[in-house]
Amino acid sequence: MNVELSAENLQNLEVFAPLLRKESNEMINEALELYFQEAIEKLEAQKNSETNLSYEEFWDDIDI
């Protein structure tokens, strides 16, 4: 795997590492964990909204 960071992100890592007293790798891992948590929540919400029809929504498209 080859990971390339933008110049802005590299600069931010250099600036914030000493301020937060954290290693760059630790900050990257924390950011990725937050990103994936949000991505999972969005996917779950999307899945739920696609499969959970209300009673009216279900029967509105049914012709009897």
N, CA, C and O atoms as CSV, one atom per row, in Angstrom:
chain,resi,resn,atom,element,x,y,z
A,1,MET,N,N,0.855,-1.171,0.000
A,1,MET,CA,C,0.000,0.000,0.000
A,1,MET,C,C,0.896,1.228,0.000
A,1,MET,O,O,1.877,1.322,0.738
A,2,ASN,N,N,0.519,2.151,-0.850
A,2,ASN,CA,C,1.266,3.402,-0.933
A,2,ASN,C,C,0.318,4.532,-0.552
A,2,ASN,O,O,-0.700,4.738,-1.212
A,3,VAL,N,N,0.646,5.263,0.506
A,3,VAL,CA,C,-0.203,6.347,0.977
A,3,VAL,C,C,0.518,7.661,0.726
A,3,VAL,O,O,1.663,7.851,1.135
A,4,GLU,N,N,-0.175,8.562,0.047
A,4,GLU,CA,C,0.388,9.881,-0.206
A,4,GLU,C,C,-0.489,10.922,0.458
A,4,GLU,O,O,-1.707,10.929,0.276
A,5,LEU,N,N,0.127,11.795,1.224
A,5,LEU,CA,C,-0.601,12.864,1.899
A,5,LEU,C,C,-0.338,14.183,1.183
A,5,LEU,O,O,0.748,14.405,0.647
A,6,SER,N,N,-1.332,15.043,1.181
A,6,SER,CA,C,-1.157,16.356,0.562
A,6,SER,C,C,-0.157,17.177,1.372
A,6,SER,O,O,0.097,16.899,2.544
A,7,ALA,N,N,0.393,18.176,0.731
A,7,ALA,CA,C,1.357,19.057,1.405
A,7,ALA,C,C,0.711,19.731,2.608
A,7,ALA,O,O,1.349,19.917,3.644
A,8,GLU,N,N,-0.559,20.095,2.462
A,8,GLU,CA,C,-1.273,20.747,3.569
A,8,GLU,C,C,-1.413,19.807,4.762
A,8,GLU,O,O,-1.213,20.222,5.904
A,9,ASN,N,N,-1.754,18.548,4.508
A,9,ASN,CA,C,-1.879,17.588,5.605
A,9,ASN,C,C,-0.535,17.310,6.255
A,9,ASN,O,O,-0.452,17.186,7.477
A,10,LEU,N,N,0.503,17.212,5.464
A,10,LEU,CA,C,1.841,17.006,6.034
A,10,LEU,C,C,2.239,18.179,6.918
A,10,LEU,O,O,2.781,17.995,8.008
A,11,GLN,N,N,1.963,19.387,6.436
A,11,GLN,CA,C,2.281,20.572,7.224
A,11,GLN,C,C,1.481,20.582,8.521
A,11,GLN,O,O,2.023,20.895,9.581
A,12,ASN,N,N,0.199,20.243,8.444
A,12,ASN,CA,C,-0.625,20.204,9.653
A,12,ASN,C,C,-0.111,19.168,10.645
A,12,ASN,O,O,-0.115,19.416,11.850
A,13,LEU,N,N,0.329,18.018,10.158
A,13,LEU,CA,C,0.906,17.010,11.054
A,13,LEU,C,C,2.140,17.550,11.761
A,13,LEU,O,O,2.321,17.336,12.959
A,14,GLU,N,N,2.977,18.242,11.024
A,14,GLU,CA,C,4.202,18.803,11.618
A,14,GLU,C,C,3.883,19.874,12.654
A,14,GLU,O,O,4.566,19.980,13.673
A,15,VAL,N,N,2.851,20.665,12.395
A,15,VAL,CA,C,2.483,21.749,13.318
A,15,VAL,C,C,1.785,21.199,14.555
A,15,VAL,O,O,2.100,21.601,15.674
A,16,PHE,N,N,0.832,20.275,14.361
A,16,PHE,CA,C,0.010,19.815,15.472
A,16,PHE,C,C,0.670,18.738,16.334
A,16,PHE,O,O,0.314,18.591,17.503
A,17,ALA,N,N,1.609,17.992,15.788
A,17,ALA,CA,C,2.259,16.931,16.569
A,17,ALA,C,C,2.849,17.461,17.875
A,17,ALA,O,O,2.551,16.912,18.936
A,18,PRO,N,N,3.668,18.500,17.836
A,18,PRO,CA,C,4.207,18.991,19.117
A,18,PRO,C,C,3.150,19.663,19.995
A,18,PRO,O,O,3.214,19.585,21.222
A,19,LEU,N,N,2.179,20.322,19.364
A,19,LEU,CA,C,1.136,20.989,20.156
A,19,LEU,C,C,0.288,19.985,20.919
A,19,LEU,O,O,-0.084,20.221,22.068
A,20,LEU,N,N,-0.014,18.865,20.275
A,20,LEU,CA,C,-0.840,17.841,20.903
A,20,LEU,C,C,-0.018,16.790,21.641
A,20,LEU,O,O,-0.552,15.912,22.320
A,21,ARG,N,N,1.290,16.908,21.486
A,21,ARG,CA,C,2.227,15.951,22.083
A,21,ARG,C,C,1.893,14.522,21.655
A,21,ARG,O,O,1.811,13.602,22.469
A,22,LYS,N,N,1.703,14.376,20.341
A,22,LYS,CA,C,1.400,13.079,19.763
A,22,LYS,C,C,2.298,12.858,18.557
A,22,LYS,O,O,2.759,13.803,17.917
A,23,GLU,N,N,2.530,11.598,18.269
A,23,GLU,CA,C,3.259,11.240,17.060
A,23,GLU,C,C,2.323,11.390,15.864
A,23,GLU,O,O,1.106,11.272,16.002
A,24,SER,N,N,2.891,11.649,14.707
A,24,SER,CA,C,2.098,11.791,13.487
A,24,SER,C,C,1.299,10.528,13.205
A,24,SER,O,O,0.130,10.607,12.827
A,25,ASN,N,N,1.910,9.369,13.384
A,25,ASN,CA,C,1.208,8.103,13.137
A,25,ASN,C,C,-0.022,7.962,14.023
A,25,ASN,O,O,-1.060,7.469,13.581
A,26,GLU,N,N,0.096,8.391,15.263
A,26,GLU,CA,C,-1.032,8.310,16.195
A,26,GLU,C,C,-2.179,9.207,15.731
A,26,GLU,O,O,-3.343,8.809,15.785
A,27,MET,N,N,-1.850,10.409,15.278
A,27,MET,CA,C,-2.890,11.321,14.797
A,27,MET,C,C,-3.553,10.770,13.539
A,27,MET,O,O,-4.769,10.880,13.386
A,28,ILE,N,N,-2.783,10.188,12.650
A,28,ILE,CA,C,-3.343,9.607,11.428
A,28,ILE,C,C,-4.268,8.446,11.779
A,28,ILE,O,O,-5.367,8.346,11.232
A,29,ASN,N,N,-3.842,7.579,12.675
A,29,ASN,CA,C,-4.684,6.449,13.080
A,29,ASN,C,C,-5.976,6.917,13.735
A,29,ASN,O,O,-7.039,6.361,13.461
A,30,GLU,N,N,-5.906,7.924,14.592
A,30,GLU,CA,C,-7.109,8.456,15.235
A,30,GLU,C,C,-8.063,9.046,14.195
A,30,GLU,O,O,-9.275,8.848,14.268
A,31,ALA,N,N,-7.508,9.762,13.240
A,31,ALA,CA,C,-8.337,10.367,12.192
A,31,ALA,C,C,-9.008,9.290,11.346
A,31,ALA,O,O,-10.182,9.414,10.997
A,32,LEU,N,N,-8.270,8.240,11.018
A,32,LEU,CA,C,-8.849,7.157,10.226
A,32,LEU,C,C,-9.936,6.419,10.998
A,32,LEU,O,O,-10.956,6.044,10.420
A,33,GLU,N,N,-9.731,6.207,12.294
A,33,GLU,CA,C,-10.755,5.557,13.105
A,33,GLU,C,C,-12.043,6.372,13.096
A,33,GLU,O,O,-13.131,5.816,12.941
A,34,LEU,N,N,-11.922,7.697,13.264
A,34,LEU,CA,C,-13.107,8.557,13.227
A,34,LEU,C,C,-13.770,8.521,11.856
A,34,LEU,O,O,-14.996,8.463,11.755
A,35,TYR,N,N,-12.965,8.554,10.810
A,35,TYR,CA,C,-13.493,8.514,9.447
A,35,TYR,C,C,-14.298,7.237,9.216
A,35,TYR,O,O,-15.413,7.288,8.697
A,36,PHE,N,N,-13.731,6.092,9.602
A,36,PHE,CA,C,-14.414,4.825,9.367
A,36,PHE,C,C,-15.650,4.672,10.243
A,36,PHE,O,O,-16.630,4.063,9.813
A,37,GLN,N,N,-15.632,5.207,11.456
A,37,GLN,CA,C,-16.831,5.188,12.300
A,37,GLN,C,C,-17.963,5.949,11.614
A,37,GLN,O,O,-19.093,5.465,11.553
A,38,GLU,N,N,-17.658,7.142,11.098
A,38,GLU,CA,C,-18.665,7.936,10.403
A,38,GLU,C,C,-19.138,7.238,9.135
A,38,GLU,O,O,-20.331,7.252,8.831
A,39,ALA,N,N,-18.221,6.630,8.393
A,39,ALA,CA,C,-18.578,5.941,7.153
A,39,ALA,C,C,-19.521,4.776,7.447
A,39,ALA,O,O,-20.494,4.564,6.723
A,40,ILE,N,N,-19.236,4.027,8.500
A,40,ILE,CA,C,-20.093,2.902,8.873
A,40,ILE,C,C,-21.472,3.399,9.277
A,40,ILE,O,O,-22.479,2.815,8.878
A,41,GLU,N,N,-21.530,4.470,10.062
A,41,GLU,CA,C,-22.817,5.025,10.485
A,41,GLU,C,C,-23.625,5.504,9.278
A,41,GLU,O,O,-24.835,5.282,9.220
A,42,LYS,N,N,-22.973,6.157,8.316
A,42,LYS,CA,C,-23.673,6.628,7.123
A,42,LYS,C,C,-24.194,5.457,6.302
A,42,LYS,O,O,-25.323,5.495,5.813
A,43,LEU,N,N,-23.382,4.422,6.149
A,43,LEU,CA,C,-23.814,3.251,5.383
A,43,LEU,C,C,-24.984,2.550,6.060
A,43,LEU,O,O,-25.924,2.119,5.392
A,44,GLU,N,N,-24.928,2.434,7.381
A,44,GLU,CA,C,-26.019,1.804,8.116
A,44,GLU,C,C,-27.298,2.628,8.006
A,44,GLU,O,O,-28.382,2.069,7.843
A,45,ALA,N,N,-27.179,3.950,8.092
A,45,ALA,CA,C,-28.349,4.818,7.971
A,45,ALA,C,C,-28.943,4.716,6.569
A,45,ALA,O,O,-30.162,4.683,6.403
A,46,GLN,N,N,-28.075,4.667,5.568
A,46,GLN,CA,C,-28.539,4.534,4.185
A,46,GLN,C,C,-29.236,3.192,3.986
A,46,GLN,O,O,-30.288,3.123,3.350
A,47,LYS,N,N,-28.658,2.137,4.525
A,47,LYS,CA,C,-29.251,0.806,4.406
A,47,LYS,C,C,-30.612,0.781,5.082
A,47,LYS,O,O,-31.573,0.247,4.527
A,48,ASN,N,N,-30.700,1.350,6.271
A,48,ASN,CA,C,-31.968,1.364,7.006
A,48,ASN,C,C,-33.023,2.182,6.286
A,48,ASN,O,O,-34.194,1.802,6.268
A,49,SER,N,N,-32.630,3.294,5.695
A,49,SER,CA,C,-33.611,4.131,5.006
A,49,SER,C,C,-34.093,3.476,3.721
A,49,SER,O,O,-35.208,3.748,3.275
A,50,GLU,N,N,-33.285,2.627,3.123
A,50,GLU,CA,C,-33.683,1.956,1.890
A,50,GLU,C,C,-34.591,0.761,2.157
A,50,GLU,O,O,-35.388,0.391,1.294
A,51,THR,N,N,-34.488,0.159,3.317
A,51,THR,CA,C,-35.227,-1.081,3.573
A,51,THR,C,C,-36.408,-0.904,4.509
A,51,THR,O,O,-37.279,-1.773,4.558
A,52,ASN,N,N,-36.467,0.164,5.233
A,52,ASN,CA,C,-37.542,0.349,6.199
A,52,ASN,C,C,-38.599,1.295,5.645
A,52,ASN,O,O,-38.494,2.513,5.789
A,53,LEU,N,N,-39.604,0.730,5.018
A,53,LEU,CA,C,-40.704,1.523,4.515
A,53,LEU,C,C,-41.793,1.594,5.574
A,53,LEU,O,O,-42.047,0.634,6.302
A,54,SER,N,N,-42.419,2.742,5.638
A,54,SER,CA,C,-43.563,2.845,6.534
A,54,SER,C,C,-44.727,2.081,5.918
A,54,SER,O,O,-44.675,1.696,4.750
A,55,TYR,N,N,-45.750,1.870,6.684
A,55,TYR,CA,C,-46.938,1.160,6.216
A,55,TYR,C,C,-47.502,1.842,4.965
A,55,TYR,O,O,-47.808,1.187,3.968
A,56,GLU,N,N,-47.633,3.168,5.039
A,56,GLU,CA,C,-48.183,3.919,3.916
A,56,GLU,C,C,-47.276,3.840,2.693
A,56,GLU,O,O,-47.760,3.661,1.575
A,57,GLU,N,N,-45.971,3.971,2.892
A,57,GLU,CA,C,-45.042,3.900,1.764
A,57,GLU,C,C,-45.124,2.551,1.068
A,57,GLU,O,O,-45.065,2.476,-0.159
A,58,PHE,N,N,-45.259,1.492,1.843
A,58,PHE,CA,C,-45.335,0.158,1.264
A,58,PHE,C,C,-46.603,-0.007,0.432
A,58,PHE,O,O,-46.546,-0.445,-0.717
A,59,TRP,N,N,-47.752,0.347,1.018
A,59,TRP,CA,C,-49.031,0.097,0.362
A,59,TRP,C,C,-49.341,1.109,-0.736
A,59,TRP,O,O,-50.179,0.830,-1.594
A,60,ASP,N,N,-48.703,2.260,-0.737
A,60,ASP,CA,C,-48.952,3.255,-1.791
A,60,ASP,C,C,-48.599,2.713,-3.172
A,60,ASP,O,O,-49.250,3.077,-4.151
A,61,ASP,N,N,-47.593,1.861,-3.276
A,61,ASP,CA,C,-47.161,1.349,-4.572
A,61,ASP,C,C,-47.778,0.008,-4.919
A,61,ASP,O,O,-47.413,-0.579,-5.938
A,62,ILE,N,N,-48.685,-0.491,-4.126
A,62,ILE,CA,C,-49.302,-1.782,-4.367
A,62,ILE,C,C,-50.698,-1.581,-4.950
A,62,ILE,O,O,-51.534,-0.896,-4.361
A,63,ASP,N,N,-50.938,-2.176,-6.097
A,63,ASP,CA,C,-52.292,-2.148,-6.695
A,63,ASP,C,C,-52.982,-3.474,-6.410
A,63,ASP,O,O,-52.455,-4.545,-6.709
A,64,ILE,N,N,-54.156,-3.380,-5.833
A,64,ILE,CA,C,-54.905,-4.603,-5.512
A,64,ILE,C,C,-56.125,-4.689,-6.399
A,64,ILE,O,O,-56.897,-5.642,-6.296
